[in-house]
Amino acid sequence: MRWRRLSEEEIEGCITAPEASEESPSGIVNCWKVIRGQWLRTVYLRGNDTIIVVTVIYPARGPRGEST
């Protein structure tokens, strides 16, 4: 989060109100949200009562190859 200068609230917003998301059969969730004019992709796992954030990145394109 520090490396990408993201706040906890921005990550939570991507997880709770994404503009797009997809879940793999293994339970890994990718979600996307536009933050400060760029797509933010958050990858996380859902546990019983927890969410484990694996990584957050600013990809070149959005969920379906969309640009901002």
A tleap script that builds the chain and sets N, CA, C and O, in Angstrom:
source leaprc.protein.ff14SB
mol = sequence {
  NMET ARG TRP ARG ARG LEU SER GLU GLU GLU
  ILE GLU GLY CYS ILE THR ALA PRO GLU ALA
  SER GLU GLU SER PRO SER GLY ILE VAL ASN
  CYS TRP LYS VAL ILE ARG GLY GLN TRP LEU
  ARG THR VAL TYR LEU ARG GLY ASN ASP THR
  ILE ILE VAL VAL THR VAL ILE TYR PRO ALA
  ARG GLY PRO ARG GLY GLU SER CTHR
}
set mol.1.N position { 0.826 -1.188 0.000 }
set mol.1.CA position { 0.000 0.000 0.000 }
set mol.1.C position { 0.869 1.250 0.000 }
set mol.1.O position { 0.590 2.214 -0.713 }
set mol.2.N position { 1.920 1.223 0.802 }
set mol.2.CA position { 2.806 2.392 0.828 }
set mol.2.C position { 3.466 2.611 -0.519 }
set mol.2.O position { 3.574 3.743 -0.990 }
set mol.3.N position { 3.912 1.518 -1.142 }
set mol.3.CA position { 4.604 1.610 -2.433 }
set mol.3.C position { 3.714 2.271 -3.479 }
set mol.3.O position { 4.190 3.075 -4.280 }
set mol.4.N position { 2.459 1.947 -3.478 }
set mol.4.CA position { 1.522 2.493 -4.459 }
set mol.4.C position { 0.783 3.731 -3.948 }
set mol.4.O position { -0.049 4.299 -4.655 }
set mol.5.N position { 1.089 4.141 -2.724 }
set mol.5.CA position { 0.468 5.320 -2.092 }
set mol.5.C position { -1.056 5.189 -2.039 }
set mol.5.O position { -1.795 6.080 -2.458 }
set mol.6.N position { -1.498 4.046 -1.509 }
set mol.6.CA position { -2.921 3.768 -1.368 }
set mol.6.C position { -3.297 3.711 0.101 }
set mol.6.O position { -2.524 3.238 0.934 }
set mol.7.N position { -4.481 4.192 0.406 }
set mol.7.CA position { -4.968 4.122 1.779 }
set mol.7.C position { -5.758 2.833 1.987 }
set mol.7.O position { -6.185 2.186 1.031 }
set mol.8.N position { -5.937 2.483 3.229 }
set mol.8.CA position { -6.736 1.309 3.565 }
set mol.8.C position { -8.171 1.484 3.070 }
set mol.8.O position { -8.804 0.521 2.638 }
set mol.9.N position { -8.680 2.710 3.133 }
set mol.9.CA position { -10.046 2.990 2.682 }
set mol.9.C position { -10.189 2.758 1.177 }
set mol.9.O position { -11.229 2.275 0.729 }
set mol.10.N position { -9.161 3.095 0.391 }
set mol.10.CA position { -9.227 2.876 -1.052 }
set mol.10.C position { -9.250 1.377 -1.378 }
set mol.10.O position { -9.971 0.945 -2.276 }
set mol.11.N position { -8.467 0.601 -0.654 }
set mol.11.CA position { -8.452 -0.842 -0.854 }
set mol.11.C position { -9.809 -1.435 -0.447 }
set mol.11.O position { -10.371 -2.261 -1.166 }
set mol.12.N position { -10.321 -1.012 0.695 }
set mol.12.CA position { -11.628 -1.484 1.148 }
set mol.12.C position { -12.713 -1.133 0.139 }
set mol.12.O position { -13.601 -1.943 -0.127 }
set mol.13.N position { -12.645 0.071 -0.423 }
set mol.13.CA position { -13.627 0.498 -1.421 }
set mol.13.C position { -13.594 -0.369 -2.660 }
set mol.13.O position { -14.634 -0.680 -3.241 }
set mol.14.N position { -12.391 -0.760 -3.066 }
set mol.14.CA position { -12.268 -1.643 -4.231 }
set mol.14.C position { -12.879 -3.007 -3.933 }
set mol.14.O position { -13.506 -3.609 -4.805 }
set mol.15.N position { -12.704 -3.496 -2.717 }
set mol.15.CA position { -13.228 -4.815 -2.350 }
set mol.15.C position { -14.739 -4.776 -2.140 }
set mol.15.O position { -15.447 -5.676 -2.591 }
set mol.16.N position { -15.241 -3.746 -1.461 }
set mol.16.CA position { -16.664 -3.706 -1.119 }
set mol.16.C position { -17.553 -3.156 -2.228 }
set mol.16.O position { -18.728 -3.517 -2.308 }
set mol.17.N position { -17.014 -2.288 -3.085 }
set mol.17.CA position { -17.818 -1.693 -4.161 }
set mol.17.C position { -17.011 -1.631 -5.457 }
set mol.17.O position { -16.739 -0.543 -5.964 }
set mol.18.N position { -16.625 -2.790 -5.997 }
set mol.18.CA position { -15.814 -2.777 -7.217 }
set mol.18.C position { -16.640 -2.407 -8.442 }
set mol.18.O position { -17.859 -2.578 -8.461 }
set mol.19.N position { -15.966 -1.904 -9.452 }
set mol.19.CA position { -16.640 -1.641 -10.720 }
set mol.19.C position { -16.734 -2.918 -11.542 }
set mol.19.O position { -17.597 -3.044 -12.410 }
set mol.20.N position { -15.842 -3.863 -11.264 }
set mol.20.CA position { -15.875 -5.191 -11.888 }
set mol.20.C position { -15.144 -6.152 -10.965 }
set mol.20.O position { -14.235 -5.754 -10.237 }
set mol.21.N position { -15.545 -7.421 -10.998 }
set mol.21.CA position { -14.842 -8.422 -10.205 }
set mol.21.C position { -15.045 -9.794 -10.833 }
set mol.21.O position { -16.008 -10.030 -11.561 }
set mol.22.N position { -14.113 -10.689 -10.531 }
set mol.22.CA position { -14.243 -12.071 -10.979 }
set mol.22.C position { -13.563 -12.963 -9.955 }
set mol.22.O position { -12.541 -12.603 -9.372 }
set mol.23.N position { -14.147 -14.126 -9.748 }
set mol.23.CA position { -13.622 -15.076 -8.769 }
set mol.23.C position { -13.211 -16.355 -9.481 }
set mol.23.O position { -13.940 -16.870 -10.329 }
set mol.24.N position { -12.039 -16.861 -9.128 }
set mol.24.CA position { -11.571 -18.117 -9.717 }
set mol.24.C position { -12.133 -19.281 -8.912 }
set mol.24.O position { -12.579 -19.091 -7.781 }
set mol.25.N position { -12.118 -20.480 -9.478 }
set mol.25.CA position { -12.600 -21.656 -8.736 }
set mol.25.C position { -11.827 -21.905 -7.437 }
set mol.25.O position { -12.359 -22.500 -6.500 }
set mol.26.N position { -10.573 -21.449 -7.383 }
set mol.26.CA position { -9.770 -21.653 -6.177 }
set mol.26.C position { -10.090 -20.640 -5.073 }
set mol.26.O position { -9.543 -20.728 -3.973 }
set mol.27.N position { -10.977 -19.677 -5.363 }
set mol.27.CA position { -11.385 -18.709 -4.349 }
set mol.27.C position { -10.653 -17.386 -4.395 }
set mol.27.O position { -10.925 -16.507 -3.577 }
set mol.28.N position { -9.732 -17.219 -5.331 }
set mol.28.CA position { -9.029 -15.938 -5.473 }
set mol.28.C position { -9.953 -14.966 -6.188 }
set mol.28.O position { -10.550 -15.309 -7.208 }
set mol.29.N position { -10.071 -13.771 -5.663 }
set mol.29.CA position { -10.952 -12.755 -6.236 }
set mol.29.C position { -10.110 -11.610 -6.781 }
set mol.29.O position { -9.219 -11.105 -6.098 }
set mol.30.N position { -10.396 -11.205 -8.012 }
set mol.30.CA position { -9.809 -10.019 -8.629 }
set mol.30.C position { -10.912 -8.980 -8.706 }
set mol.30.O position { -12.003 -9.269 -9.198 }
set mol.31.N position { -10.643 -7.782 -8.228 }
set mol.31.CA position { -11.633 -6.713 -8.357 }
set mol.31.C position { -10.936 -5.458 -8.866 }
set mol.31.O position { -9.756 -5.231 -8.599 }
set mol.32.N position { -11.687 -4.653 -9.599 }
set mol.32.CA position { -11.149 -3.448 -10.212 }
set mol.32.C position { -12.006 -2.251 -9.847 }
set mol.32.O position { -13.227 -2.349 -9.722 }
set mol.33.N position { -11.338 -1.119 -9.680 }
set mol.33.CA position { -12.018 0.150 -9.411 }
set mol.33.C position { -11.111 1.266 -9.914 }
set mol.33.O position { -9.888 1.165 -9.816 }
set mol.34.N position { -11.696 2.316 -10.444 }
set mol.34.CA position { -10.901 3.456 -10.881 }
set mol.34.C position { -10.610 4.328 -9.662 }
set mol.34.O position { -11.522 4.804 -8.985 }
set mol.35.N position { -9.326 4.524 -9.401 }
set mol.35.CA position { -8.860 5.362 -8.296 }
set mol.35.C position { -7.919 6.414 -8.885 }
set mol.35.O position { -6.947 6.075 -9.560 }
set mol.36.N position { -8.206 7.667 -8.632 }
set mol.36.CA position { -7.381 8.776 -9.132 }
set mol.36.C position { -7.105 8.681 -10.632 }
set mol.36.O position { -5.996 8.963 -11.086 }
set mol.37.N position { -8.116 8.282 -11.390 }
set mol.37.CA position { -7.998 8.235 -12.842 }
set mol.37.C position { -7.293 7.011 -13.401 }
set mol.37.O position { -7.024 6.957 -14.601 }
set mol.38.N position { -6.984 6.020 -12.557 }
set mol.38.CA position { -6.326 4.799 -13.011 }
set mol.38.C position { -7.075 3.586 -12.484 }
set mol.38.O position { -7.671 3.637 -11.408 }
set mol.39.N position { -7.044 2.493 -13.241 }
set mol.39.CA position { -7.616 1.256 -12.741 }
set mol.39.C position { -6.763 0.722 -11.615 }
set mol.39.O position { -5.539 0.661 -11.729 }
set mol.40.N position { -7.398 0.337 -10.535 }
set mol.40.CA position { -6.733 -0.339 -9.427 }
set mol.40.C position { -7.261 -1.762 -9.411 }
set mol.40.O position { -8.472 -1.983 -9.420 }
set mol.41.N position { -6.345 -2.729 -9.389 }
set mol.41.CA position { -6.745 -4.139 -9.291 }
set mol.41.C position { -6.295 -4.666 -7.944 }
set mol.41.O position { -5.118 -4.585 -7.594 }
set mol.42.N position { -7.236 -5.203 -7.197 }
set mol.42.CA position { -6.950 -5.805 -5.901 }
set mol.42.C position { -7.213 -7.296 -6.002 }
set mol.42.O position { -8.271 -7.721 -6.468 }
set mol.43.N position { -6.250 -8.084 -5.565 }
set mol.43.CA position { -6.369 -9.540 -5.572 }
set mol.43.C position { -6.428 -9.982 -4.120 }
set mol.43.O position { -5.560 -9.628 -3.323 }
set mol.44.N position { -7.462 -10.762 -3.772 }
set mol.44.CA position { -7.606 -11.181 -2.382 }
set mol.44.C position { -8.240 -12.553 -2.270 }
set mol.44.O position { -8.810 -13.077 -3.227 }
set mol.45.N position { -8.130 -13.122 -1.081 }
set mol.45.CA position { -8.743 -14.404 -0.735 }
set mol.45.C position { -9.734 -14.173 0.387 }
set mol.45.O position { -9.483 -13.376 1.290 }
set mol.46.N position { -10.858 -14.867 0.333 }
set mol.46.CA position { -11.829 -14.793 1.423 }
set mol.46.C position { -11.602 -15.965 2.363 }
set mol.46.O position { -11.529 -17.115 1.930 }
set mol.47.N position { -11.490 -15.665 3.655 }
set mol.47.CA position { -11.426 -16.704 4.669 }
set mol.47.C position { -12.778 -16.815 5.337 }
set mol.47.O position { -13.753 -16.242 4.851 }
set mol.48.N position { -12.857 -17.538 6.439 }
set mol.48.CA position { -14.125 -17.658 7.159 }
set mol.48.C position { -14.628 -16.303 7.613 }
set mol.48.O position { -15.745 -15.907 7.279 }
set mol.49.N position { -13.824 -15.599 8.361 }
set mol.49.CA position { -14.206 -14.270 8.857 }
set mol.49.C position { -13.208 -13.200 8.453 }
set mol.49.O position { -13.221 -12.102 9.008 }
set mol.50.N position { -12.342 -13.506 7.491 }
set mol.50.CA position { -11.284 -12.568 7.116 }
set mol.50.C position { -11.170 -12.448 5.603 }
set mol.50.O position { -11.651 -13.291 4.845 }
set mol.51.N position { -10.525 -11.384 5.203 }
set mol.51.CA position { -10.138 -11.182 3.810 }
set mol.51.C position { -8.634 -10.959 3.831 }
set mol.51.O position { -8.130 -10.115 4.572 }
set mol.52.N position { -7.925 -11.723 3.012 }
set mol.52.CA position { -6.479 -11.600 2.927 }
set mol.52.C position { -6.144 -10.959 1.585 }
set mol.52.O position { -6.375 -11.556 0.533 }
set mol.53.N position { -5.602 -9.750 1.620 }
set mol.53.CA position { -5.217 -9.056 0.402 }
set mol.53.C position { -3.867 -9.619 -0.039 }
set mol.53.O position { -2.891 -9.589 0.711 }
set mol.54.N position { -3.831 -10.134 -1.269 }
set mol.54.CA position { -2.609 -10.712 -1.817 }
set mol.54.C position { -1.750 -9.621 -2.431 }
set mol.54.O position { -0.559 -9.527 -2.135 }
set mol.55.N position { -2.347 -8.795 -3.286 }
set mol.55.CA position { -1.605 -7.710 -3.915 }
set mol.55.C position { -2.560 -6.647 -4.440 }
set mol.55.O position { -3.750 -6.902 -4.627 }
set mol.56.N position { -2.037 -5.475 -4.670 }
set mol.56.CA position { -2.764 -4.399 -5.343 }
set mol.56.C position { -1.832 -3.835 -6.403 }
set mol.56.O position { -0.652 -3.595 -6.144 }
set mol.57.N position { -2.370 -3.625 -7.599 }
set mol.57.CA position { -1.553 -3.108 -8.691 }
set mol.57.C position { -2.348 -2.113 -9.521 }
set mol.57.O position { -3.578 -2.086 -9.477 }
set mol.58.N position { -1.630 -1.305 -10.270 }
set mol.58.CA position { -2.220 -0.432 -11.278 }
set mol.58.C position { -1.898 -1.046 -12.639 }
set mol.58.O position { -0.848 -0.745 -13.207 }
set mol.59.N position { -2.780 -1.904 -13.182 }
set mol.59.CA position { -2.490 -2.514 -14.489 }
set mol.59.C position { -2.644 -1.492 -15.612 }
set mol.59.O position { -3.270 -0.447 -15.430 }
set mol.60.N position { -2.073 -1.800 -16.763 }
set mol.60.CA position { -2.167 -0.907 -17.920 }
set mol.60.C position { -3.600 -0.806 -18.430 }
set mol.60.O position { -3.992 0.220 -18.987 }
set mol.61.N position { -4.374 -1.857 -18.243 }
set mol.61.CA position { -5.763 -1.887 -18.718 }
set mol.61.C position { -6.682 -2.394 -17.614 }
set mol.61.O position { -6.225 -2.988 -16.637 }
set mol.62.N position { -7.966 -2.156 -17.776 }
set mol.62.CA position { -8.960 -2.575 -16.806 }
set mol.62.C position { -9.378 -4.022 -16.987 }
set mol.62.O position { -8.675 -4.801 -17.630 }
set mol.63.N position { -10.516 -4.383 -16.424 }
set mol.63.CA position { -10.953 -5.775 -16.392 }
set mol.63.C position { -11.208 -6.419 -17.747 }
set mol.63.O position { -10.949 -7.612 -17.905 }
set mol.64.N position { -11.690 -5.700 -18.697 }
set mol.64.CA position { -11.969 -6.253 -20.021 }
set mol.64.C position { -11.163 -5.513 -21.092 }
set mol.64.O position { -11.644 -5.252 -22.195 }
set mol.65.N position { -9.929 -5.187 -20.728 }
set mol.65.CA position { -9.077 -4.469 -21.661 }
set mol.65.C position { -9.414 -2.992 -21.780 }
set mol.65.O position { -8.957 -2.309 -22.697 }
set mol.66.N position { -10.223 -2.505 -20.841 }
set mol.66.CA position { -10.667 -1.105 -20.877 }
set mol.66.C position { -9.551 -0.187 -20.404 }
set mol.66.O position { -8.779 -0.538 -19.511 }
set mol.67.N position { -9.473 0.972 -21.002 }
set mol.67.CA position { -8.573 1.991 -20.485 }
set mol.67.C position { -9.407 3.042 -19.768 }
set mol.67.O position { -10.626 3.085 -19.936 }
set mol.68.N position { -8.772 3.878 -18.982 }
set mol.68.CA position { -9.533 4.889 -18.229 }
set mol.68.C position { -9.750 6.121 -19.017 }
set mol.68.O position { -10.371 7.065 -18.529 }
savepdb mol mol.pdb
quit
